[in-house]
Amino acid sequence: MKQISSLNNVHQNGKFGDFENKNEKDLLKISELKNVLIFQIVQYKNSSSDVSNIKIDNLKLPSTLKSSSNSDTRILCSRTIIEMQGDLVNEVLKKGCPINIDKFNEGDCTNSIYNGISITIDFISNNPRKVRIFGLRSFGESLHHSITDGSLEFGYQSN
């Protein structure tokens, strides 16, 4: 099976817009990066692992809001992760997320929005229903307020 880029029929090589009579070095350069692997590394609060000793491609994990890179790898930090568990998880997600949440099961993940905030939803298990919601760190507080506000109708416990 051949992997096809999501920009396969969109991204074209060439010059576009107001490029005439401009120096090549002054033009914006837009390209698609393909075959990129993205991994999320999470240290849970009960973990005894010392992340300061972890290296990936000879790079240490960066501190918050920093990055580490070499010619082959770039490590970025950081995302907000909210975990929800319970029979009414789908109902809370439906309040702010336009996708059909009911079609997703354990092992699935999808990108969407929740009340206008870009998120990734990782479906951890079906029984009990458990999801992890990943959002950009800068939207963490707003995402948390949106999720907890959507949960008030059903009642929730915060750990």
Backbone as CSV, one residue per row, in Angstrom:
resi,resn,N_x,N_y,N_z,CA_x,CA_y,CA_z,C_x,C_y,C_z
1,MET,0.844,-1.169,0.000,0.000,0.000,0.000,0.893,1.236,0.000
2,LYS,0.627,2.146,-0.894,1.414,3.372,-1.008,0.739,4.486,-0.219
3,GLN,1.537,5.179,0.589,1.016,6.288,1.372,0.912,7.528,0.476
4,ILE,-0.260,8.150,0.450,-0.487,9.326,-0.378,-0.609,10.547,0.522
5,SER,0.103,11.586,0.193,0.095,12.819,0.962,-1.289,13.459,0.939
6,SER,-1.654,14.107,2.041,-2.938,14.825,2.090,-2.922,16.040,1.163
7,LEU,-1.738,16.478,0.741,-1.618,17.612,-0.186,-1.295,17.156,-1.606
8,ASN,-1.463,15.867,-1.879,-1.101,15.284,-3.160,-1.686,16.037,-4.352
9,ASN,-2.943,16.433,-4.277,-3.599,17.125,-5.398,-3.644,18.641,-5.219
10,VAL,-2.948,19.150,-4.189,-3.018,20.576,-3.883,-1.672,21.263,-4.094
11,HIS,-0.626,20.700,-3.495,0.696,21.330,-3.533,1.334,21.148,-4.914
12,GLN,1.693,22.252,-5.551,2.326,22.219,-6.873,3.626,23.008,-6.824
13,ASN,4.604,22.556,-7.595,5.860,23.287,-7.707,5.683,24.446,-8.673
14,GLY,6.388,25.516,-8.444,6.318,26.665,-9.334,6.350,27.969,-8.560
15,LYS,6.154,29.061,-9.283,6.098,30.391,-8.668,4.679,30.911,-8.819
16,PHE,4.176,31.537,-7.760,2.791,31.987,-7.748,2.700,33.368,-7.111
17,GLY,1.628,34.061,-7.391,1.407,35.375,-6.802,2.268,36.440,-7.454
18,ASP,2.615,37.448,-6.698,3.370,38.599,-7.192,4.878,38.315,-7.120
19,PHE,5.365,37.430,-8.010,6.776,37.034,-7.992,7.607,37.705,-9.084
20,GLU,6.934,38.275,-10.068,7.665,38.840,-11.211,8.522,40.028,-10.785
21,ASN,9.691,40.119,-11.384,10.663,41.189,-11.133,11.150,41.231,-9.686
22,LYS,11.057,40.108,-8.979,11.564,40.023,-7.612,12.746,39.071,-7.573
23,ASN,13.687,39.372,-6.700,14.851,38.529,-6.518,14.404,37.191,-5.921
24,GLU,14.951,36.101,-6.417,14.593,34.751,-5.947,14.737,34.615,-4.424
25,LYS,15.749,35.233,-3.847,15.970,35.109,-2.395,14.913,35.850,-1.582
26,ASP,14.169,36.757,-2.204,13.139,37.505,-1.506,11.772,36.820,-1.528
27,LEU,11.644,35.733,-2.305,10.369,35.011,-2.381,10.222,34.064,-1.199
28,LEU,9.018,33.920,-0.711,8.733,32.913,0.312,8.932,31.529,-0.299
29,LYS,9.365,30.583,0.488,9.533,29.195,0.043,8.529,28.345,0.813
30,ILE,7.680,27.625,0.087,6.681,26.760,0.712,6.872,25.355,0.173
31,SER,7.029,24.390,1.074,7.183,23.000,0.666,6.447,22.106,1.647
32,GLU,6.138,20.906,1.195,5.494,19.929,2.059,6.546,18.957,2.573
33,LEU,6.539,18.719,3.874,7.400,17.693,4.451,6.614,16.393,4.440
34,LYS,7.212,15.350,3.875,6.538,14.059,3.776,7.282,13.024,4.594
35,ASN,6.585,11.946,4.920,7.165,10.808,5.636,7.802,11.221,6.954
36,VAL,7.140,12.098,7.676,7.604,12.555,8.979,6.914,11.716,10.050
37,LEU,7.666,11.257,11.030,7.098,10.525,12.154,7.022,11.464,13.354
38,ILE,5.875,11.499,13.985,5.673,12.338,15.158,5.309,11.431,16.326
39,PHE,6.046,11.551,17.413,5.791,10.768,18.613,5.513,11.712,19.764
40,GLN,4.598,11.332,20.623,4.306,12.097,21.830,4.855,11.299,22.998
41,ILE,5.711,11.912,23.794,6.284,11.269,24.965,5.650,11.910,26.190
42,VAL,5.086,11.075,27.041,4.404,11.567,28.224,5.012,10.899,29.446
43,GLN,5.318,11.690,30.463,5.745,11.140,31.746,4.597,11.333,32.719
44,TYR,4.039,10.232,33.184,2.929,10.308,34.122,3.434,10.660,35.508
45,LYS,2.557,11.262,36.316,2.976,11.789,37.612,3.504,10.709,38.557
46,ASN,3.093,9.464,38.399,3.576,8.383,39.263,4.812,7.684,38.709
47,SER,5.312,8.137,37.569,6.476,7.507,36.956,7.747,7.856,37.725
48,SER,8.628,6.878,37.855,9.904,7.123,38.534,11.032,7.339,37.522
49,SER,10.698,7.381,36.239,11.712,7.588,35.201,12.313,8.986,35.294
50,ASP,13.611,9.055,35.082,14.307,10.334,35.073,14.451,10.772,33.609
51,VAL,13.569,11.658,33.164,13.563,12.056,31.758,14.786,12.870,31.366
52,SER,15.516,13.390,32.336,16.717,14.167,32.005,17.804,13.283,31.403
53,ASN,17.674,11.959,31.580,18.655,11.029,31.016,18.239,10.467,29.659
54,ILE,17.045,10.784,29.204,16.552,10.245,27.933,17.159,11.017,26.772
55,LYS,17.643,10.257,25.779,18.167,10.873,24.564,17.527,10.194,23.359
56,ILE,17.199,10.981,22.360,16.674,10.483,21.095,17.567,11.043,20.009
57,ASP,18.172,10.175,19.211,19.137,10.611,18.192,20.195,11.538,18.775
58,ASN,20.675,11.187,19.962,21.704,11.952,20.664,21.240,13.331,21.136
59,LEU,19.949,13.536,21.214,19.395,14.809,21.684,18.705,14.597,23.020
60,LYS,18.958,15.485,23.971,18.237,15.450,25.239,16.843,16.043,25.026
61,LEU,15.907,15.610,25.842,14.570,16.189,25.775,14.648,17.640,26.235
62,PRO,14.003,18.543,25.520,14.098,19.970,25.855,13.261,20.328,27.071
63,SER,13.583,21.459,27.667,12.754,21.980,28.751,11.497,22.597,28.140
64,THR,10.552,22.935,28.984,9.275,23.482,28.537,9.472,24.683,27.618
65,LEU,8.718,24.693,26.534,8.703,25.758,25.531,10.029,25.918,24.790
66,LYS,10.813,24.865,24.731,12.079,24.865,23.984,12.057,23.708,23.003
67,SER,13.096,23.630,22.157,13.240,22.526,21.229,14.702,22.098,21.191
68,SER,14.935,20.881,20.717,16.282,20.352,20.478,16.290,19.808,19.066
69,SER,17.403,19.960,18.350,17.412,19.452,16.979,18.814,19.123,16.507
70,ASN,18.870,18.262,15.508,20.063,18.001,14.719,19.590,17.848,13.275
71,SER,20.422,17.356,12.389,20.043,17.302,10.972,18.941,16.287,10.675
72,ASP,18.710,15.323,11.587,17.721,14.272,11.341,16.478,14.342,12.212
73,THR,16.578,15.008,13.356,15.505,14.953,14.351,15.277,16.330,14.963
74,ARG,14.020,16.607,15.262,13.668,17.835,15.981,12.674,17.446,17.072
75,ILE,12.967,17.836,18.300,12.109,17.516,19.440,11.500,18.817,19.951
76,LEU,10.157,18.848,19.979,9.433,20.036,20.419,8.759,19.764,21.762
77,CYS,8.500,20.812,22.488,7.821,20.718,23.760,6.744,21.799,23.736
78,SER,5.566,21.693,24.047,4.919,20.696,24.864,3.435,20.844,24.650
79,ARG,2.629,19.879,25.041,1.181,19.903,24.865,0.484,19.730,26.199
80,THR,-0.731,20.196,26.237,-1.616,19.944,27.370,-2.363,18.657,27.065
81,ILE,-2.485,17.781,28.053,-3.203,16.523,27.865,-4.242,16.398,28.967
82,ILE,-5.485,16.214,28.547,-6.585,16.028,29.492,-7.146,14.633,29.252
83,GLU,-7.240,13.846,30.323,-7.803,12.505,30.205,-9.205,12.514,30.768
84,MET,-10.129,11.894,30.027,-11.521,11.781,30.481,-11.906,10.312,30.473
85,GLN,-12.658,9.907,31.496,-13.109,8.525,31.575,-14.531,8.489,32.101
86,GLY,-15.351,7.661,31.485,-16.721,7.482,31.956,-17.681,7.250,30.809
87,ASP,-18.878,6.806,31.159,-19.886,6.472,30.146,-20.343,7.672,29.333
88,LEU,-20.155,8.891,29.842,-20.668,10.083,29.164,-19.581,10.892,28.454
89,VAL,-18.398,10.312,28.279,-17.303,11.005,27.590,-17.751,11.484,26.211
90,ASN,-18.397,10.609,25.453,-18.834,10.994,24.101,-19.796,12.175,24.131
91,GLU,-20.669,12.206,25.132,-21.643,13.291,25.215,-20.957,14.636,25.464
92,VAL,-19.929,14.648,26.275,-19.177,15.885,26.521,-18.448,16.305,25.248
93,LEU,-17.809,15.358,24.571,-17.084,15.688,23.342,-18.023,16.215,22.257
94,LYS,-19.224,15.673,22.178,-20.192,16.119,21.169,-20.598,17.582,21.362
95,LYS,-20.479,18.088,22.562,-20.858,19.478,22.831,-19.970,20.484,22.118
96,GLY,-18.721,20.128,21.853,-17.821,21.102,21.240,-17.057,20.602,20.046
97,CYS,-17.303,19.353,19.652,-16.524,18.716,18.594,-17.447,18.308,17.440
98,PRO,-17.174,18.754,16.215,-18.090,18.514,15.104,-18.027,17.120,14.482
99,ILE,-17.077,16.280,14.871,-16.977,14.963,14.234,-17.907,13.957,14.900
100,ASN,-18.156,12.846,14.229,-19.016,11.794,14.757,-18.215,10.952,15.748
101,ILE,-18.239,11.355,16.991,-17.464,10.711,18.058,-17.845,9.244,18.218
102,ASP,-19.119,8.907,18.002,-19.601,7.541,18.236,-18.944,6.494,17.346
103,LYS,-18.356,6.897,16.227,-17.750,5.907,15.320,-16.327,5.520,15.727
104,PHE,-15.750,6.192,16.723,-14.376,5.921,17.130,-14.336,4.930,18.288
105,ASN,-13.324,4.052,18.234,-13.167,3.014,19.244,-11.732,2.967,19.744
106,GLU,-11.507,2.097,20.706,-10.184,1.889,21.287,-9.128,1.728,20.190
107,GLY,-8.032,2.476,20.317,-6.943,2.406,19.345,-7.043,3.440,18.244
108,ASP,-8.175,4.115,18.123,-8.337,5.155,17.106,-7.832,6.487,17.646
109,CYS,-7.478,7.383,16.739,-7.191,8.766,17.127,-7.574,9.660,15.962
110,THR,-7.902,10.905,16.282,-8.328,11.843,15.256,-7.979,13.261,15.673
111,ASN,-7.852,14.113,14.687,-7.673,15.545,14.933,-9.001,16.232,14.673
112,SER,-9.316,17.212,15.488,-10.561,17.952,15.322,-10.419,19.276,16.072
113,ILE,-11.559,19.846,16.414,-11.586,21.041,17.257,-12.569,20.796,18.391
114,TYR,-12.374,21.503,19.483,-13.332,21.512,20.578,-13.549,22.969,20.932
115,ASN,-14.752,23.465,20.676,-15.079,24.883,20.878,-14.021,25.799,20.263
116,GLY,-13.589,25.462,19.050,-12.655,26.302,18.307,-11.191,26.064,18.613
117,ILE,-10.873,25.140,19.511,-9.488,24.839,19.879,-9.060,23.564,19.158
118,SER,-7.948,23.613,18.440,-7.438,22.426,17.743,-7.005,21.371,18.753
119,ILE,-7.482,20.139,18.537,-7.167,19.046,19.462,-6.867,17.764,18.693
120,THR,-6.224,16.842,19.384,-6.094,15.454,18.952,-6.763,14.618,20.031
121,ILE,-7.608,13.682,19.615,-8.275,12.797,20.566,-7.726,11.394,20.369
122,ASP,-7.214,10.807,21.442,-6.693,9.441,21.453,-7.683,8.586,22.229
123,PHE,-8.287,7.612,21.552,-9.293,6.756,22.182,-8.566,5.584,22.851
124,ILE,-8.440,5.655,24.160,-7.648,4.709,24.940,-8.375,3.381,25.138
125,SER,-9.638,3.430,25.553,-10.388,2.183,25.757,-11.885,2.426,25.601
126,ASN,-12.594,1.321,25.308,-14.054,1.383,25.171,-14.765,1.061,26.480
127,ASN,-14.155,0.201,27.306,-14.810,-0.229,28.532,-13.794,-0.300,29.659
128,PRO,-13.664,0.713,30.477,-14.475,1.931,30.472,-14.060,2.856,29.332
129,ARG,-14.968,3.724,28.911,-14.669,4.692,27.851,-13.636,5.671,28.396
130,LYS,-12.483,5.721,27.734,-11.412,6.616,28.176,-10.762,7.240,26.950
131,VAL,-10.589,8.566,26.992,-9.916,9.295,25.912,-8.887,10.241,26.512
132,ARG,-7.892,10.556,25.698,-6.945,11.617,26.042,-7.083,12.689,24.982
133,ILE,-7.184,13.917,25.434,-7.349,15.054,24.541,-6.073,15.880,24.611
134,PHE,-5.422,16.043,23.459,-4.175,16.788,23.362,-4.464,18.140,22.729
135,GLY,-4.029,19.198,23.358,-4.186,20.539,22.817,-2.884,21.300,22.955
136,LEU,-2.746,22.353,22.203,-1.552,23.177,22.335,-1.483,23.754,23.741
137,ARG,-0.290,23.805,24.266,-0.072,24.284,25.634,-0.667,25.676,25.857
138,SER,-0.550,26.539,24.871,-1.045,27.909,25.028,-2.570,27.969,25.136
139,PHE,-3.265,26.897,24.720,-4.721,26.840,24.840,-5.167,25.935,25.980
140,GLY,-4.209,25.466,26.785,-4.502,24.494,27.835,-5.576,24.932,28.802
141,GLU,-5.483,26.145,29.297,-6.458,26.624,30.271,-7.846,26.751,29.648
142,SER,-7.913,27.284,28.437,-9.210,27.422,27.748,-9.812,26.057,27.441
143,LEU,-8.977,25.113,27.015,-9.455,23.760,26.725,-9.989,23.113,27.999
144,HIS,-9.260,23.253,29.082,-9.701,22.684,30.361,-11.044,23.274,30.780
145,HIS,-11.185,24.595,30.685,-12.454,25.229,31.051,-13.593,24.745,30.153
146,SER,-13.326,24.579,28.856,-14.366,24.114,27.938,-14.806,22.691,28.252
147,ILE,-13.834,21.818,28.530,-14.151,20.415,28.845,-14.894,20.319,30.178
148,THR,-14.411,21.018,31.195,-15.081,20.928,32.501,-16.460,21.588,32.461
149,ASP,-16.603,22.679,31.710,-17.910,23.315,31.558,-18.890,22.364,30.874
150,GLY,-18.412,21.656,29.850,-19.259,20.694,29.144,-19.619,19.494,30.000
151,SER,-18.861,19.269,31.068,-19.094,18.130,31.957,-20.020,18.459,33.123
152,LEU,-20.251,19.735,33.389,-21.059,20.138,34.553,-22.449,19.513,34.562
153,GLU,-23.069,19.432,33.400,-24.419,18.875,33.292,-24.480,17.441,33.820
154,PHE,-23.389,16.699,33.649,-23.362,15.289,34.026,-22.732,15.047,35.406
155,GLY,-21.995,16.050,35.880,-21.219,15.898,37.105,-19.887,15.253,36.775
156,TYR,-18.827,15.710,37.453,-17.507,15.125,37.212,-16.653,15.213,38.453
157,GLN,-15.673,14.341,38.512,-14.695,14.342,39.599,-13.336,14.665,38.985
158,SER,-12.627,15.573,39.584,-11.310,15.987,39.095,-10.241,15.356,39.980
159,ASN,-9.268,14.708,39.358,-8.172,14.077,40.114,-6.887,14.817,39.884
